[in-house]
């Protein structure tokens, strides 16, 4: 495998992992902001509230997007596997 193909493979693998993780990361950030905005006026200082809210939100988003993420990862794996013969010299 030459360097250009290795870079392509790593680049696409990283972009795919970012695409798969982005919805969960965005949900965690959004829930954190909402809980912080609600917690400041109510003087909530318990870290458990934020942690549980983020865990629930991330779990729901992961369940909702699991099929699409698994399909994208399987497509990438199929592409790599089918073109592996061209990469090996």
C-alpha positions in Angstrom: 0.0 0.0 0.0 1.4 3.4 -1.0 1.3 6.4 1.3 -1.5 8.1 -0.6 -3.8 5.2 -0.2 -3.0 4.9 3.5 -3.7 8.6 4.0 -7.0 8.2 2.1 -8.0 5.2 4.3 -7.1 6.9 7.6 -8.8 10.2 6.5 -12.0 8.5 5.5 -12.0 6.3 8.6 -11.6 9.4 10.8 -14.3 11.4 9.0 -16.7 8.4 9.2 -16.1 8.1 13.0 -16.8 11.8 13.3 -20.0 11.5 11.3 -21.2 8.6 13.5 -20.3 10.3 16.8 -21.4 13.9 15.9 -25.1 13.5 16.8 -24.3 12.1 20.3 -21.7 14.8 20.9 -24.2 17.5 19.8 -26.9 16.1 22.0 -24.6 16.0 25.0 -23.5 19.6 24.4 -27.1 20.8 23.9 -28.4 19.1 27.0 -25.4 20.5 29.0 -26.3 24.0 27.9 -30.0 23.6 28.6 -29.4 22.1 32.1 -26.9 24.9 32.9 -29.2 27.6 31.7 -32.1 26.2 33.8 -29.8 25.3 36.7 -28.3 28.8 37.2 -31.5 30.6 38.1 -32.7 27.6 40.2 -29.3 27.4 41.9 -28.9 23.7 41.1 -25.3 22.8 41.8 -25.6 19.0 41.7 -23.4 17.5 39.0 -25.6 14.4 39.0 -28.4 16.2 37.3 -26.2 17.2 34.4 -24.6 13.8 34.2 -27.9 11.9 34.2 -29.5 14.2 31.7 -26.6 13.9 29.3 -26.4 10.1 29.7 -30.1 9.8 28.9 -29.9 12.2 25.9 -26.8 10.5 24.5 -28.4 7.0 24.9 -31.5 8.1 23.1 -29.5 9.6 20.2 -27.3 6.6 20.0 -30.4 4.3 19.8 -32.0 6.5 17.2 -28.9 6.8 15.0 -27.4 3.3 15.4 -28.9 1.9 12.2 -27.5 4.7 10.0 -24.1 4.6 11.7 -23.8 0.8 11.4 -24.8 1.0 7.8 -22.2 3.7 7.0 -19.5 1.7 8.8 -20.5 -1.5 7.0 -20.4 0.3 3.7 -16.9 1.6 4.4 -15.7 -1.8 5.5 -17.2 -3.4 2.3 -15.4 -0.8 0.2 -12.1 -1.4 2.0 -12.5 -5.1 1.8 -13.4 -5.2 -1.9 -10.5 -2.8 -2.9 -7.9 -4.5 -0.7 -6.6 -6.5 -3.6 -5.6 -3.3 -5.4 -3.8 -2.0 -2.4 -1.6 -5.0 -1.7 1.4 -5.5 -4.0 
